[in-house]
Amino acid sequence: MKIGILSRNPKLYSTRRLVEAARQRKHEVRVIDVLRCYMDITAHNPVIHYKGEELTGFDAVIPRIGASITFYGTAVVRQFEMMGVFSVNESVAITRSRDKLRSLQLLSRTGLGLPITTFAHSPDDINGLIDEVGGAPLVIKLLEGTQGLGVVLAETKKAAESVIQAFMGLNANILVQEFIKEARGSDIRCLVVGGKVVSAMERKAAPGEFRSNLHRGGQASLIKITPEERSTAVRAASTMGLNVCGVDLLRSNHGPVIMEVNSSPGLRGIEEASKKDIAGMIIEFLEKESQERKSTKTRGRG
Ligand code: ADP
């Protein structure tokens, strides 16, 4: 197969591993920086131009689109789809997963476990908002945050009011969420490939920190997940319409709750913790799926 890895930086661990895994399986592989692509979107035969040539003959692409380039990145993925190239994750599913609010609404509709969450922009009734999630301590999140930035734990009602007011002053969209104290600074990252959890790791926050993101100093280790956690992760991936994704869960008193679903999960933490060839599993999924030439019709919901 001829595979394109859509990534801005060939040196990143995940990009390197995918290239390596594809080559090991005798595929032709090329890293493509989506921001350098340009496209004629009205042409009868959709094409993509890159570094002075036309990108042709690709069987499949693996989008590794960073949050900051979602808009243009998904447009390039869409163009590949129009050219009949199979994408590991469809452009609409990536766009859907990048919107925290939309994602939570979809997951909630499927009946999956979520922390009690409210969404606000300029609430008149801050007290009502705070009461809705069961009062302080609670978590306030900027809708646009990633890697744990823009996630604030407000320990008291006073602190919660001030932070909500501050975010309101910035004209930001916010989520106000029940604090899952019993997770004790740990979350579970389930890596889903082709409808199966292929590996799961626990990420523990650094001392004095409640956010377990590896970017915030969290530590990863292998964990055995329960059947309920496994099915929650698989259902979350299918609701979002993502073939490859990271589903983050917290262990709450009312069962597993979903934090988020990541359409470009980093491979380093999970491969190091599990010693598994996750990149290889992604390529194998591609081999199987692109042979079946699944159409790129919208899956998932909404
Ligand atoms: P980001 O998308 O920026 O990573 P998350 O919503 O995933 O933001 O939050 C980052 C981390 O903060 C989570 O992995 C989790 O450890 C912690 N966290 C977030 N929300 C809650 C919550 N409601 N209760 C307890 N911990 C939380």
Boltz pocket constraint, residues with backbone or C-beta under 6 A from the ligand:
constraints:
  - pocket:
      binder: B
      contacts: [[A, 115], [A, 139], [A, 141], [A, 145], [A, 146], [A, 147], [A, 148], [A, 149], [A, 151], [A, 177], [A, 178], [A, 179], [A, 180], [A, 181], [A, 183], [A, 185], [A, 186], [A, 187], [A, 210], [A, 211], [A, 212], [A, 213], [A, 248], [A, 250], [A, 259], [A, 260]]
      max_distance: 6.0
